[in-house]
Amino acid sequence: MHRQHRTCDRSSRLATPNYSYEKRQRELAKKRKAEEKRQRKQARDTGGTGPAPADGNAPPPATEPGSNG
């Protein structure tokens, strides 16, 4: 009597998706996107030149030559 080897069982199975890894990647992408949005909003609110002065009497930010802003 010959015993059959079970080596083909492993290779015949398809790879299963790792749902927890995919979920973690989606969460990280969402956090990254939210952080970028927060930074853009902060830069827009402060005029893109850094933190706003404490007295609040700063002149409006100068526009670059040639910009239509």
C-alpha positions in Angstrom: 0.0 0.0 0.0 1.3 3.4 -0.9 0.4 6.5 1.0 -0.3 9.6 -0.9 1.6 12.7 0.0 -0.4 15.8 1.0 2.0 18.2 -0.6 -0.4 19.2 -3.3 -3.1 20.3 -0.8 -1.2 23.5 0.1 -0.5 24.5 -3.4 -4.0 23.9 -4.6 -5.5 26.3 -2.0 -6.0 29.9 -2.9 -4.6 32.7 -0.8 -7.2 34.2 1.4 -7.4 38.0 1.8 -6.2 39.5 5.0 -9.1 41.7 5.9 -7.6 43.1 9.1 -4.5 44.3 7.2 -6.7 45.9 4.5 -8.8 47.6 7.2 -5.7 48.9 8.9 -4.4 50.3 5.7 -7.7 52.1 5.0 -7.7 53.5 8.5 -4.1 54.8 8.1 -5.0 56.3 4.7 -8.0 58.0 6.2 -6.0 59.4 9.1 -3.3 60.6 6.7 -5.8 62.4 4.5 -7.5 64.0 7.5 -4.1 65.2 8.8 -3.2 66.7 5.4 -6.6 68.4 5.3 -6.1 69.8 8.8 -2.6 71.2 7.8 -4.0 72.8 4.7 -6.8 74.4 6.6 -4.4 75.6 9.3 -2.1 77.1 6.6 -5.0 78.7 4.9 -6.3 80.2 8.2 -2.9 81.6 9.2 -2.1 82.9 5.7 0.5 80.2 5.1 3.2 82.2 6.8 3.2 80.4 10.1 1.4 81.0 13.4 -0.7 84.2 13.6 0.5 87.0 15.9 -1.1 87.1 19.3 -2.4 90.7 19.0 -4.5 90.0 15.9 -3.5 93.3 14.3 -1.4 91.7 11.5 -1.8 93.1 8.0 -3.4 90.7 5.4 -0.9 88.4 3.8 0.7 89.8 0.6 -0.2 88.1 -2.6 2.5 87.0 -5.0 3.0 89.0 -8.2 1.0 87.5 -11.0 -1.4 85.6 -8.8 -5.1 86.2 -9.1 -5.9 85.7 -5.5 
